């Protein structure tokens, strides 16, 4: 999964911080809270969710570049939204500012910006 994270996030991290270093902590490979998407036996994406007392956080939704733009991200987002709704919690996530493609995807899917920082845009499912 670290290789997939690098494929998806390296350019955005370099644009923001001038470098990319994969996260060494266990959350980057949190298989207990992740769903791995495979095509022809190879991982092409994954979704990681984290439950907190007041929201469900979408920590990672990564798809290999060749698998983006075909509706798979929308399916994974639907899973996250369904889990949040079942728990009676809002879905929250953040996007690195340089990742305009992801930001536009989440906005098209109806998530609303709730906070911005120099590095990130935080979004939430509508109340």
Residue pairs with C-beta under 8 A, 6 or more apart in sequence:
1 28
1 29
1 34
1 36
1 43
1 46
2 22
2 28
2 29
4 43
4 44
4 45
4 46
4 62
4 64
5 22
5 23
5 28
5 60
5 62
6 20
6 22
7 64
7 65
8 62
8 63
8 64
8 65
9 20
9 62
9 96
10 20
11 98
12 96
12 98
12 99
13 19
13 20
13 21
13 96
14 20
15 98
16 96
16 97
16 98
16 119
22 28
27 48
27 50
27 59
28 60
30 48
30 50
30 59
33 48
33 49
33 50
33 59
34 46
34 47
34 48
34 49
34 60
35 46
35 47
35 76
35 79
36 43
36 45
36 46
37 43
37 44
37 45
37 46
37 47
37 63
37 67
37 72
37 76
38 44
39 67
44 63
44 64
44 66
44 67
44 72
45 61
45 62
45 63
45 64
45 67
45 72
45 73
45 76
46 60
46 61
46 62
47 58
47 60
47 61
47 76
47 79
47 80
48 58
48 59
48 60
48 61
49 56
49 57
49 58
49 59
49 80
49 83
50 56
50 57
50 59
51 57
51 87
51 89
54 89
54 90
55 84
55 89
55 90
55 91
55 92
55 124
56 80
56 83
56 84
56 87
56 89
56 90
56 91
56 92
57 91
57 92
57 93
58 77
58 80
58 91
58 92
58 93
59 93
61 73
61 76
61 77
61 80
61 93
61 102
63 72
63 73
63 76
68 101
73 105
74 109
77 106
77 109
80 91
81 91
81 125
84 90
84 91
84 125
90 124
90 125
90 127
91 111
91 124
91 125
92 114
92 122
92 123
92 124
92 125
93 106
93 111
93 122
93 123
93 124
94 120
94 121
94 122
94 123
95 102
95 103
95 106
95 120
95 121
95 123
96 102
96 119
96 120
97 118
97 119
97 120
97 121
103 121
106 123
107 113
107 123
110 125
110 126
111 123
111 124
111 125
111 126
112 123
112 124
112 125
112 126
113 121
113 122
113 123
114 122
114 123
114 124
115 121
115 122
116 122
